[in-house]
Amino acid sequence: MSTLSENATWSLVTRPLGKTIVGCHWVYTVKYLPNGSIVCLKAHLDAKRYNQTYGVDYAETFSPVAKISSTRILISLTTNLGWPLFQLDIKNVFLNGDLKEEVYIKQPLGFVAQRGSGKVCRLNKAIYGLKQSTKAWFGKFNKAMLKFRLQHCHSNQSVFSHTSERKKKKEGRH
């Protein structure tokens, strides 16, 4: 709940007429070490996506998946050229995605704001389970990559590359 609050995930509003109110539930996960001992207990809020209707509650979905051939090429390059390879795990990744649509969810179980009974949460950020969450997050990620002058590959939208200014000048492009 503190992460949802810190990210200004929603605003508490009066239930709007004619809008779909998406249900939500908590998903609990136990993380283990290789020896079987418990590392931590995690929870995240998940939207009940089956309440959403295409064309009414969302317009598009998108799931960025790197093609296996791109992954193999990357691993081959890092191995043959001695490049370091790192994995990145972004915590609460969907809370970074800004929603373009108006999405309303019921107040999560265990959270009923004072003077807030009968109100719903208007989402400002995406949460797990929404049909458009991945698209919202990838849109923000794509903008960040463009700030670093990275371009996505024409054949694989999930792969980004950088063309240095030296290479452009050497090839006679400016």
MILUMFI-887683 format. One record per residue: x, y, z of N, C-alpha, C, O in turn. Coordinates in pm, 1 decimal, always signed. Example, Ala and Ser with C-alpha at 12.3 -4.5 7.8 and 13.67 -1.06 7.14 Angstrom:
BEGIN
[[+1319.0,-569.0,+780.0],[+1230.0,-450.0,+780.0],[+1320.0,-330.0,+780.0],[+1423.6,-331.9,+846.5]]
[[+1285.0,-225.0,+708.0],[+1367.0,-106.0,+714.0],[+1290.0,+3.0,+787.0],[+1340.9,+113.8,+803.9]]
This chain:
BEGIN
[[+82.4,-119.3,+0.0],[+0.0,+0.0,+0.0],[+86.8,+125.7,+0.0],[+51.6,+226.0,-62.0]]
[[+200.3,+119.7,+69.9],[+285.7,+238.0,+74.3],[+343.1,+268.8,-64.3],[+353.5,+385.7,-101.7]]
[[+380.4,+166.1,-140.7],[+432.3,+187.6,-275.7],[+325.1,+247.1,-365.6],[+352.7,+338.4,-443.5]]
[[+203.7,+196.3,-355.3],[+92.8,+250.1,-435.3],[+68.6,+396.7,-401.1],[+43.1,+478.3,-489.6]]
[[+76.5,+429.0,-274.0],[+56.4,+566.6,-229.0],[+169.7,+658.4,-275.0],[+144.4,+767.8,-325.4]]
[[+294.8,+613.8,-257.5],[+411.4,+694.4,-296.3],[+413.1,+726.0,-446.0],[+460.2,+832.2,-486.6]]
[[+362.0,+634.6,-527.2],[+359.3,+654.1,-672.3],[+234.8,+726.6,-721.3],[+215.2,+742.1,-841.8]]
[[+150.4,+771.3,-628.4],[+24.4,+838.3,-665.3],[-50.1,+755.4,-769.7],[-91.6,+805.9,-874.0]]
[[-65.6,+627.4,-738.8],[-125.2,+532.6,-831.5],[-270.0,+566.6,-863.5],[-315.8,+542.3,-975.1]]
[[-342.6,+622.3,-767.3],[-482.1,+655.9,-792.7],[-525.9,+777.3,-714.7],[-458.3,+823.6,-622.8]]
[[-641.4,+827.4,-754.5],[-709.4,+934.2,-682.1],[-845.4,+878.8,-641.6],[-912.1,+812.8,-721.2]]
[[-885.6,+904.8,-520.6],[-1015.4,+859.2,-471.9],[-1122.4,+956.0,-521.1],[-1115.7,+1075.8,-493.8]]
[[-1221.2,+903.8,-593.8],[-1324.8,+988.5,-654.1],[-1462.3,+927.7,-631.8],[-1475.3,+810.1,-597.6]]
[[-1564.3,+1009.7,-651.6],[-1701.2,+960.7,-648.8],[-1722.2,+871.7,-770.2],[-1673.3,+901.5,-879.2]]
[[-1793.9,+764.0,-751.3],[-1817.1,+668.0,-860.1],[-1886.4,+737.8,-977.3],[-1996.7,+790.1,-961.6]]
[[-1821.3,+739.0,-1096.5],[-1882.9,+805.0,-1212.4],[-1990.9,+717.6,-1276.1],[-1978.6,+595.1,-1280.0]]
[[-2093.4,+779.9,-1324.4],[-2200.9,+706.8,-1390.2],[-2156.3,+660.6,-1528.5],[-2086.3,+733.0,-1599.4]]
[[-2196.6,+541.3,-1565.8],[-2168.5,+490.7,-1699.4],[-2027.1,+440.5,-1722.3],[-1993.3,+404.7,-1835.1]]
[[-1944.1,+436.5,-1620.6],[-1806.5,+387.6,-1634.6],[-1795.1,+248.5,-1573.2],[-1857.9,+218.1,-1471.7]]
[[-1714.2,+165.4,-1636.5],[-1687.2,+32.6,-1582.4],[-1598.5,+46.2,-1459.5],[-1499.0,+118.6,-1461.2]]
[[-1634.9,-22.6,-1355.0],[-1551.1,-25.7,-1235.6],[-1486.7,-164.3,-1231.9],[-1555.1,-265.3,-1215.5]]
[[-1355.8,-167.7,-1247.3],[-1280.9,-292.9,-1252.8],[-1254.0,-340.2,-1110.8],[-1214.3,-261.8,-1024.5]]
[[-1275.7,-466.4,-1087.8],[-1245.7,-524.4,-957.7],[-1094.8,-541.7,-941.4],[-1019.6,-528.2,-1037.9]]
[[-1052.0,-570.8,-822.2],[-910.0,-595.4,-797.8],[-895.6,-692.6,-682.6],[-987.9,-711.0,-603.3]]
[[-780.3,-754.0,-674.1],[-750.7,-844.9,-564.1],[-600.3,-844.9,-539.3],[-521.8,-803.9,-624.7]]
[[-562.3,-891.0,-422.5],[-421.8,-898.9,-385.3],[-366.1,-1034.1,-427.5],[-432.6,-1136.5,-412.1]]
[[-244.7,-1034.8,-480.5],[-173.4,-1158.0,-515.7],[-52.2,-1166.3,-423.0],[+30.2,-1075.1,-417.3]]
[[-43.5,-1276.5,-351.6],[+64.1,-1295.6,-254.5],[+164.7,-1397.9,-308.5],[+126.3,-1501.0,-363.7]]
[[+293.0,-1367.8,-291.9],[+399.5,-1454.7,-342.0],[+503.1,-1475.6,-232.1],[+537.4,-1383.0,-158.6]]
[[+551.9,-1598.0,-222.3],[+660.2,-1631.0,-130.6],[+785.3,-1651.1,-215.7],[+785.1,-1732.7,-307.8]]
[[+891.9,-1577.2,-185.4],[+1018.9,-1589.3,-257.8],[+1114.9,-1674.6,-175.2],[+1133.4,-1652.6,-55.5]]
[[+1175.6,-1773.0,-242.8],[+1264.7,-1867.5,-175.2],[+1408.6,-1854.6,-223.4],[+1433.2,-1814.8,-337.2]]
[[+1502.9,-1888.0,-137.0],[+1643.6,-1904.7,-173.8],[+1659.8,-2044.5,-233.2],[+1572.1,-2129.1,-215.7]]
[[+1771.1,-2070.4,-303.6],[+1792.9,-2204.0,-358.4],[+1790.3,-2315.9,-254.2],[+1757.8,-2430.2,-286.4]]
[[+1824.9,-2282.6,-128.2],[+1824.4,-2385.6,-23.7],[+1684.9,-2409.6,+34.8],[+1668.9,-2492.8,+124.0]]
[[+1585.1,-2338.0,-14.5],[+1447.9,-2359.7,+30.0],[+1399.9,-2266.3,+139.8],[+1281.7,-2267.4,+174.4]]
[[+1489.8,-2185.4,+195.4],[+1447.1,-2093.0,+299.8],[+1378.3,-1971.5,+237.1],[+1406.6,-1933.9,+123.3]]
[[+1289.1,-1912.6,+312.6],[+1209.6,-1800.0,+263.2],[+1291.7,-1671.6,+267.2],[+1350.4,-1637.7,+370.0]]
[[+1295.4,-1600.1,+153.8],[+1365.0,-1471.9,+145.4],[+1271.3,-1360.9,+189.2],[+1305.0,-1279.9,+275.6]]
[[+1153.1,-1358.1,+128.7],[+1057.6,-1253.2,+163.4],[+917.5,-1292.4,+118.4],[+897.7,-1384.0,+38.6]]
[[+822.9,-1220.0,+172.6],[+682.8,-1234.4,+134.8],[+646.5,-1108.9,+56.5],[+673.8,-997.5,+101.3]]
[[+585.0,-1126.4,-60.4],[+552.4,-1011.9,-144.6],[+402.8,-1010.2,-173.8],[+335.4,-1113.0,-167.7]]
[[+353.0,-892.0,-205.3],[+213.3,-877.7,-244.8],[+204.3,-768.7,-350.5],[+277.0,-669.5,-344.8]]
[[+115.7,-787.3,-446.1],[+86.9,-679.7,-541.3],[-61.5,-679.6,-572.6],[-129.5,-781.9,-563.2]]
[[-109.6,-562.4,-609.8],[-250.1,-545.1,-642.9],[-269.5,-580.2,-789.3],[-195.1,-533.4,-875.5]]
[[-368.3,-661.6,-816.9],[-393.9,-711.6,-951.5],[-536.7,-675.1,-991.7],[-631.3,-700.8,-917.2]]
[[-551.5,-614.8,-1110.2],[-684.3,-582.5,-1161.2],[-749.1,-708.6,-1216.6],[-680.9,-797.7,-1267.3]]
[[-879.5,-715.2,-1206.5],[-954.3,-827.2,-1263.2],[-987.8,-791.9,-1408.0],[-1093.9,-737.0,-1437.4]]
[[-895.6,-824.5,-1496.6],[-901.5,-781.0,-1636.7],[-1026.9,-826.4,-1709.2],[-1065.1,-764.9,-1808.8]]
[[-1091.1,-930.0,-1663.5],[-1209.5,-978.8,-1732.9],[-1325.5,-879.9,-1726.1],[-1424.3,-896.2,-1797.7]]
[[-1315.2,-777.7,-1641.3],[-1417.2,-672.3,-1635.1],[-1399.8,-569.9,-1746.6],[-1489.9,-489.1,-1769.4]]
[[-1286.3,-571.0,-1816.8],[-1257.7,-469.9,-1918.4],[-1307.7,-513.8,-2055.3],[-1296.5,-630.6,-2092.5]]
[[-1363.1,-418.0,-2129.7],[-1416.2,-443.7,-2262.9],[-1335.4,-365.9,-2365.7],[-1314.5,-245.4,-2351.6]]
[[-1289.8,-436.9,-2470.4],[-1213.8,-372.8,-2577.5],[-1299.0,-264.8,-2643.4],[-1416.9,-286.1,-2671.4]]
[[-1238.5,-148.8,-2667.8],[-1307.9,-37.7,-2731.4],[-1385.3,+50.2,-2634.7],[-1423.8,+162.0,-2668.8]]
[[-1408.0,-0.2,-2514.1],[-1478.6,+77.3,-2411.9],[-1381.0,+119.0,-2302.2],[-1369.0,+237.1,-2269.5]]
[[-1312.1,+20.7,-2246.4],[-1221.1,+44.9,-2134.6],[-1074.9,+57.3,-2177.2],[-992.8,+110.1,-2102.2]]
[[-1042.3,+9.5,-2296.1],[-905.9,+20.4,-2347.2],[-910.6,+10.6,-2499.0],[-1004.1,-45.2,-2556.4]]
[[-806.9,+66.5,-2563.5],[-803.4,+66.9,-2709.6],[-702.4,-32.4,-2764.8],[-727.8,-97.2,-2866.3]]
[[-587.9,-44.6,-2698.4],[-481.4,-130.6,-2750.0],[-411.2,-203.3,-2637.1],[-409.9,-158.4,-2522.5]]
[[-353.1,-316.6,-2672.3],[-264.3,-387.2,-2580.8],[-133.7,-410.8,-2655.3],[-129.0,-404.4,-2778.1]]
[[-29.4,-437.6,-2581.1],[+100.8,-462.1,-2642.4],[+184.9,-540.1,-2544.0],[+186.6,-509.0,-2424.9]]
[[+254.1,-640.5,-2592.3],[+340.8,-718.8,-2506.8],[+479.6,-726.3,-2568.4],[+501.2,-803.7,-2661.7]]
[[+574.7,-647.0,-2517.8],[+709.4,-647.8,-2576.0],[+784.1,-776.4,-2541.2],[+813.8,-803.6,-2424.9]]
[[+812.8,-852.6,-2642.4],[+884.6,-977.6,-2623.3],[+1000.7,-980.6,-2721.3],[+981.3,-964.1,-2841.7]]
[[+1119.7,-1001.2,-2670.7],[+1236.9,-1010.6,-2758.0],[+1233.0,-1144.3,-2831.7],[+1205.3,-1248.7,-2772.8]]
[[+1261.0,-1138.7,-2959.3],[+1264.8,-1261.9,-3038.1],[+1384.2,-1344.8,-2993.8],[+1487.9,-1290.9,-2955.2]]
[[+1368.5,-1477.8,-2999.8],[+1475.9,-1567.2,-2955.9],[+1602.0,-1545.4,-3039.1],[+1712.8,-1558.0,-2987.0]]
[[+1587.0,-1512.8,-3167.8],[+1706.3,-1489.5,-3250.7],[+1783.1,-1367.1,-3201.9],[+1906.2,-1367.3,-3203.4]]
[[+1712.7,-1262.6,-3158.7],[+1779.9,-1143.4,-3104.7],[+1852.7,-1176.1,-2975.4],[+1963.8,-1128.2,-2952.4]]
[[+1791.1,-1256.6,-2891.8],[+1853.4,-1295.9,-2765.9],[+1979.6,-1376.9,-2791.7],[+2081.6,-1356.2,-2725.9]]
[[+1973.0,-1468.1,-2886.5],[+2090.7,-1550.1,-2919.5],[+2205.0,-1464.1,-2974.9],[+2321.2,-1485.4,-2940.4]]
[[+2172.0,-1367.9,-3059.8],[+2274.9,-1278.8,-3116.1],[+2340.5,-1197.9,-3004.6],[+2462.8,-1183.8,-3001.5]]
[[+2259.5,-1145.0,-2913.5],[+2313.3,-1066.7,-2801.9],[+2407.6,-1150.5,-2715.6],[+2516.2,-1104.6,-2680.4]]
[[+2367.7,-1270.9,-2681.9],[+2452.2,-1357.8,-2600.0],[+2580.6,-1392.9,-2675.0],[+2688.5,-1397.0,-2615.9]]
[[+2568.5,-1418.1,-2804.8],[+2686.9,-1449.5,-2885.5],[+2784.2,-1331.3,-2889.6],[+2905.0,-1349.6,-2874.1]]
[[+2731.8,-1210.6,-2910.2],[+2817.3,-1090.9,-2912.5],[+2887.5,-1069.3,-2779.0],[+3007.6,-1042.6,-2775.1]]
[[+2812.3,-1080.9,-2669.5],[+2873.6,-1058.4,-2538.1],[+2981.9,-1161.4,-2509.4],[+3084.3,-1129.1,-2449.2]]
[[+2959.8,-1284.1,-2551.9],[+3059.1,-1389.9,-2529.9],[+3183.3,-1367.4,-2615.4],[+3295.4,-1371.4,-2564.8]]
[[+3163.3,-1343.8,-2744.7],[+3275.9,-1331.4,-2837.5],[+3354.8,-1202.3,-2820.9],[+3475.1,-1199.7,-2846.7]]
[[+3288.3,-1094.7,-2778.1],[+3356.5,-965.9,-2764.4],[+3395.0,-934.0,-2619.8],[+3453.7,-829.3,-2592.5]]
[[+3361.9,-1024.2,-2527.8],[+3398.6,-1003.5,-2387.7],[+3321.1,-890.9,-2320.5],[+3369.3,-831.8,-2223.9]]
[[+3202.4,-860.8,-2370.1],[+3121.2,-754.9,-2309.7],[+3058.2,-805.9,-2180.7],[+3027.4,-924.6,-2169.1]]
[[+3038.9,-717.2,-2084.1],[+2964.9,-758.1,-1963.7],[+2815.2,-765.6,-1996.3],[+2765.8,-689.1,-2079.3]]
[[+2745.5,-854.4,-1933.3],[+2602.0,-870.4,-1954.8],[+2532.8,-866.9,-1819.4],[+2570.1,-941.0,-1728.4]]
[[+2433.6,-782.3,-1806.0],[+2362.4,-766.9,-1679.7],[+2213.7,-787.8,-1702.1],[+2161.2,-761.2,-1810.2]]
[[+2148.1,-835.2,-1599.9],[+2003.1,-849.1,-1601.9],[+1945.6,-741.3,-1512.4],[+2001.5,-711.6,-1406.8]]
[[+1835.3,-682.8,-1553.0],[+1772.2,-575.9,-1476.7],[+1631.7,-617.5,-1439.6],[+1555.2,-662.6,-1524.8]]
[[+1597.9,-602.9,-1314.3],[+1462.7,-630.9,-1267.4],[+1407.5,-501.3,-1210.1],[+1459.9,-449.2,-1111.7]]
[[+1303.3,-450.0,-1270.6],[+1244.1,-324.7,-1225.4],[+1129.8,-357.3,-1130.5],[+1031.6,-420.7,-1169.4]]
[[+1143.1,-313.8,-1006.7],[+1039.5,-341.0,-907.6],[+915.3,-257.2,-937.6],[+924.5,-140.3,-975.2]]
[[+800.9,-319.1,-920.3],[+672.8,-251.4,-943.8],[+669.8,-183.8,-1081.4],[+629.7,-68.2,-1094.7]]
[[+712.5,-257.7,-1181.5],[+732.6,-202.0,-1315.8],[+609.3,-131.1,-1370.0],[+622.8,-23.7,-1428.6]]
[[+490.6,-186.4,-1352.9],[+372.3,-125.3,-1413.3],[+333.5,+5.9,-1346.8],[+264.4,+87.4,-1407.9]]
[[+376.6,+27.8,-1222.7],[+345.4,+154.3,-1156.4],[+418.9,+271.7,-1220.2],[+394.0,+387.1,-1185.3]]
[[+509.3,+242.4,-1313.4],[+578.2,+348.3,-1386.7],[+503.8,+388.1,-1513.7],[+537.4,+489.3,-1575.3]]
[[+404.8,+311.5,-1553.5],[+331.0,+340.1,-1676.2],[+215.0,+434.9,-1652.7],[+129.7,+409.5,-1567.7]]
[[+211.7,+544.5,-1728.1],[+102.3,+641.3,-1716.7],[-13.5,+597.7,-1805.7],[+6.1,+566.4,-1923.2]]
[[-133.3,+595.7,-1749.8],[-250.9,+555.2,-1826.3],[-305.6,+671.5,-1907.5],[-308.3,+785.2,-1860.5]]
[[-348.8,+643.0,-2028.4],[-412.7,+743.7,-2112.7],[-563.7,+737.4,-2099.3],[-632.7,+838.2,-2114.9]]
[[-614.8,+617.9,-2070.3],[-758.8,+599.3,-2055.8],[-802.3,+628.8,-1912.7],[-721.3,+626.5,-1820.1]]
[[-930.4,+656.3,-1896.3],[-986.9,+668.5,-1762.2],[-1019.3,+527.8,-1715.6],[-1102.8,+459.8,-1775.2]]
[[-953.1,+483.8,-1608.6],[-977.6,+350.8,-1554.9],[-1010.3,+366.4,-1406.6],[-941.4,+436.7,-1332.7]]
[[-1116.4,+299.1,-1365.9],[-1160.0,+304.5,-1227.0],[-1159.3,+163.9,-1170.2],[-1205.0,+69.4,-1234.5]]
[[-1106.4,+150.9,-1047.6],[-1110.0,+22.1,-979.3],[-1180.1,+38.9,-845.2],[-1187.5,+148.3,-789.3]]
[[-1231.2,-73.1,-795.9],[-1288.1,-72.7,-661.2],[-1174.6,-49.6,-562.2],[-1058.8,-79.5,-591.4]]
[[-1207.6,+2.7,-447.3],[-1104.2,+18.4,-344.4],[-1053.7,-120.3,-305.1],[-1133.6,-211.7,-284.6]]
[[-922.0,-136.5,-294.5],[-866.6,-268.1,-260.7],[-911.6,-315.8,-122.9],[-933.5,-236.1,-31.7]]
[[-925.0,-447.1,-110.2],[-960.1,-508.2,+17.0],[-859.2,-464.3,+122.8],[-738.4,-471.2,+99.8]]
[[-907.0,-420.2,+236.4],[-818.4,-374.0,+342.9],[-792.5,-224.7,+336.2],[-733.7,-167.7,+428.1]]
[[-835.9,-160.2,+227.6],[-818.4,-15.9,+213.0],[-953.8,+46.0,+182.9],[-1005.1,+35.8,+71.5]]
[[-1009.8,+109.2,+282.1],[-1128.3,+190.3,+260.1],[-1096.7,+323.0,+324.7],[-1087.3,+333.8,+447.0]]
[[-1080.5,+424.2,+241.2],[-1039.3,+555.7,+290.4],[-1144.4,+612.5,+385.6],[-1264.1,+587.3,+371.6]]
[[-1096.2,+689.3,+481.9],[-1189.9,+758.3,+569.5],[-1275.4,+850.7,+484.8],[-1226.2,+914.1,+391.4]]
[[-1400.4,+858.0,+516.7],[-1497.9,+936.7,+439.5],[-1496.1,+894.9,+292.7],[-1535.1,+972.5,+205.5]]
[[-1450.6,+771.4,+265.0],[-1436.5,+728.0,+126.9],[-1526.4,+612.3,+89.1],[-1514.1,+558.2,-20.8]]
[[-1617.0,+572.9,+178.1],[-1703.8,+461.4,+141.2],[-1793.2,+505.9,+25.9],[-1842.6,+618.6,+25.0]]
[[-1813.4,+419.0,-69.4],[-1891.8,+453.3,-188.0],[-1808.1,+519.1,-296.5],[-1859.1,+550.7,-403.9]]
[[-1679.4,+539.9,-268.8],[-1590.5,+599.7,-369.0],[-1510.8,+490.1,-438.3],[-1502.0,+377.1,-390.3]]
[[-1453.7,+526.2,-551.3],[-1370.1,+433.1,-626.8],[-1235.3,+498.7,-652.4],[-1218.3,+618.4,-629.3]]
[[-1140.0,+420.2,-699.9],[-1006.6,+470.5,-729.3],[-993.8,+495.6,-879.1],[-1010.2,+403.4,-959.0]]
[[-964.6,+620.0,-917.9],[-934.9,+651.2,-1057.5],[-784.5,+633.9,-1073.8],[-705.5,+705.4,-1012.1]]
[[-746.0,+538.6,-1157.1],[-603.7,+507.9,-1171.8],[-530.2,+615.7,-1250.1],[-574.7,+658.6,-1356.6]]
[[-417.1,+658.8,-1195.6],[-325.1,+748.3,-1265.0],[-211.9,+667.8,-1328.5],[-154.1,+707.0,-1429.9]]
[[-182.5,+555.4,-1266.4],[-74.4,+466.6,-1310.9],[-133.7,+329.2,-1339.2],[-239.3,+293.2,-1287.2]]
[[-64.6,+254.7,-1421.3],[-107.0,+118.9,-1452.1],[-80.5,+28.6,-1332.1],[+9.5,+54.5,-1252.2]]
[[-159.2,-76.7,-1320.7],[-133.4,-179.9,-1220.4],[-136.2,-314.8,-1291.9],[-185.7,-325.6,-1404.1]]
[[-83.3,-416.1,-1226.7],[-84.2,-550.4,-1283.9],[-228.3,-591.5,-1314.0],[-321.0,-558.2,-1240.1]]
[[-244.3,-663.5,-1422.5],[-375.1,-717.7,-1455.7],[-455.9,-635.6,-1553.9],[-545.0,-689.7,-1619.4]]
[[-427.9,-506.3,-1566.7],[-501.1,-426.6,-1664.5],[-457.8,-467.1,-1804.6],[-340.7,-497.5,-1827.4]]
[[-550.4,-467.5,-1896.9],[-518.5,-505.6,-2035.4],[-414.1,-411.8,-2095.7],[-332.2,-455.8,-2176.4]]
[[-415.0,-283.2,-2058.4],[-326.1,-184.9,-2119.0],[-200.1,-156.4,-2037.3],[-124.0,-66.4,-2072.7]]
[[-176.2,-230.2,-1929.8],[-60.3,-203.5,-1843.4],[+72.8,-214.6,-1916.1],[+159.0,-127.8,-1902.4]]
[[+89.5,-320.9,-1993.1],[+217.0,-341.8,-2061.5],[+242.4,-232.5,-2163.0],[+355.0,-184.4,-2175.3]]
[[+140.2,-192.7,-2235.3],[+153.6,-85.6,-2335.8],[+190.8,+45.9,-2267.5],[+276.6,+119.3,-2316.5]]
[[+126.5,+75.6,-2155.0],[+155.6,+200.0,-2082.3],[+300.1,+201.6,-2033.4],[+369.1,+302.7,-2046.8]]
[[+346.1,+89.7,-1976.6],[+484.1,+83.3,-1928.4],[+583.2,+92.5,-2043.7],[+681.4,+166.3,-2035.2]]
[[+558.5,+18.2,-2151.5],[+654.1,+17.7,-2262.3],[+661.4,+154.9,-2329.4],[+767.1,+194.0,-2378.8]]
[[+550.4,+227.7,-2331.4],[+552.0,+364.2,-2385.5],[+646.3,+453.7,-2306.7],[+721.8,+531.5,-2365.0]]
[[+642.3,+443.1,-2175.8],[+731.2,+523.7,-2091.7],[+876.6,+476.5,-2105.2],[+968.3,+558.5,-2108.9]]
[[+897.1,+346.7,-2112.3],[+1030.8,+290.4,-2130.1],[+1089.1,+335.6,-2263.5],[+1206.3,+372.5,-2270.8]]
[[+1009.0,+332.9,-2367.4],[+1053.3,+375.0,-2500.1],[+1098.7,+521.4,-2498.8],[+1201.0,+554.8,-2558.6]]
[[+1023.7,+608.3,-2431.4],[+1062.0,+750.0,-2420.2],[+1196.7,+763.9,-2349.8],[+1279.4,+845.9,-2389.7]]
[[+1219.0,+684.8,-2246.2],[+1346.4,+690.0,-2173.4],[+1461.6,+645.6,-2263.2],[+1569.5,+704.7,-2259.6]]
[[+1439.4,+542.9,-2342.9],[+1544.6,+495.0,-2433.7],[+1577.1,+601.2,-2539.2],[+1693.3,+618.6,-2576.0]]
[[+1475.9,+671.3,-2587.4],[+1498.5,+777.2,-2686.1],[+1580.3,+892.1,-2626.7],[+1659.4,+954.5,-2697.5]]
[[+1562.1,+920.6,-2497.6],[+1642.3,+1024.6,-2431.6],[+1790.4,+989.4,-2430.5],[+1876.0,+1077.8,-2431.5]]
[[+1820.1,+859.6,-2428.3],[+1958.6,+812.2,-2432.5],[+2005.9,+793.3,-2576.6],[+2110.5,+732.9,-2600.6]]
[[+1929.2,+844.9,-2671.7],[+1958.1,+836.2,-2815.8],[+1965.5,+691.7,-2864.9],[+2042.4,+658.9,-2955.2]]
[[+1884.5,+607.3,-2804.0],[+1873.9,+469.4,-2850.0],[+1752.3,+458.0,-2940.9],[+1650.9,+523.9,-2918.2]]
[[+1762.4,+376.4,-3041.1],[+1653.3,+354.4,-3136.1],[+1613.1,+207.9,-3130.7],[+1697.6,+120.2,-3112.4]]
[[+1481.9,+181.1,-3146.8],[+1449.7,+39.1,-3151.5],[+1470.6,-15.6,-3291.6],[+1457.6,+54.0,-3392.3]]
[[+1502.9,-141.5,-3292.5],[+1533.6,-213.4,-3415.1],[+1406.1,-225.9,-3499.4],[+1297.4,-246.3,-3445.3]]
[[+1419.6,-213.9,-3629.6],[+1302.8,-224.0,-3717.7],[+1241.3,-363.6,-3715.6],[+1119.7,-377.6,-3727.9]]
[[+1323.1,-465.5,-3700.4],[+1272.3,-602.3,-3704.4],[+1230.6,-655.7,-3567.4],[+1165.9,-760.1,-3558.9]]
[[+1267.5,-584.6,-3459.4],[+1233.7,-630.6,-3324.7],[+1217.5,-509.3,-3233.9],[+1316.6,-451.4,-3189.4]]
[[+1094.2,-470.9,-3206.4],[+1064.2,-351.3,-3128.6],[+1117.0,-355.2,-2985.6],[+1123.2,-251.2,-2920.1]]
[[+1154.9,-471.8,-2936.0],[+1204.6,-485.0,-2799.5],[+1356.1,-471.7,-2788.9],[+1411.7,-478.8,-2679.3]]
[[+1422.8,-452.6,-2902.0],[+1568.7,-438.6,-2903.3],[+1603.9,-294.8,-2939.3],[+1553.4,-240.5,-3037.6]]
[[+1691.2,-233.3,-2859.0],[+1734.0,-96.1,-2881.7],[+1882.3,-94.8,-2911.4],[+1957.9,-176.5,-2858.9]]
[[+1923.9,-1.7,-2995.8],[+2066.3,+9.6,-3026.5],[+2105.6,+156.1,-3034.2],[+2020.5,+244.4,-3045.1]]
[[+2235.8,+180.5,-3028.5],[+2289.0,+316.2,-3030.4],[+2387.4,+327.3,-3146.2],[+2477.7,+244.7,-3159.8]]
[[+2369.9,+429.0,-3229.2],[+2465.8,+457.2,-3334.5],[+2542.9,+580.4,-3291.0],[+2485.1,+687.7,-3273.6]]
[[+2672.5,+565.1,-3273.5],[+2752.6,+676.3,-3222.5],[+2767.7,+785.6,-3327.5],[+2756.5,+760.1,-3447.5]]
[[+2793.0,+906.3,-3281.3],[+2814.0,+1020.4,-3370.5],[+2937.5,+998.8,-3458.3],[+2939.3,+1039.6,-3574.5]]
[[+3042.2,+933.6,-3401.8],[+3163.3,+906.7,-3480.1],[+3131.7,+819.7,-3600.8],[+3181.1,+844.3,-3710.8]]
[[+3049.5,+718.3,-3579.7],[+3015.4,+627.6,-3689.4],[+2936.8,+702.1,-3797.1],[+2958.5,+679.4,-3916.1]]
[[+2845.0,+791.5,-3756.2],[+2766.8,+869.6,-3852.5],[+2857.8,+960.0,-3935.3],[+2841.5,+970.3,-4056.9]]
[[+2955.1,+1026.5,-3868.4],[+3046.6,+1115.3,-3939.0],[+3136.4,+1036.9,-4034.8],[+3164.0,+1081.1,-4146.4]]
[[+3181.6,+919.6,-3989.3],[+3267.6,+835.0,-4072.0],[+3195.0,+791.3,-4198.9],[+3254.9,+781.6,-4306.1]]
[[+3064.0,+764.9,-4185.0],[+2986.0,+723.1,-4301.1],[+2938.8,+842.1,-4385.0],[+2873.8,+824.0,-4487.9]]
[[+2971.7,+963.3,-4340.8],[+2934.6,+1083.7,-4416.0],[+2793.4,+1133.5,-4388.2],[+2741.9,+1217.5,-4462.0]]
[[+2730.1,+1082.6,-4282.4],[+2595.3,+1129.5,-4243.7],[+2608.7,+1228.0,-4129.1],[+2696.8,+1213.5,-4044.3]]
[[+2523.3,+1326.2,-4126.0],[+2526.1,+1424.3,-4015.2],[+2390.2,+1442.1,-3958.3],[+2372.2,+1520.1,-3864.7]]
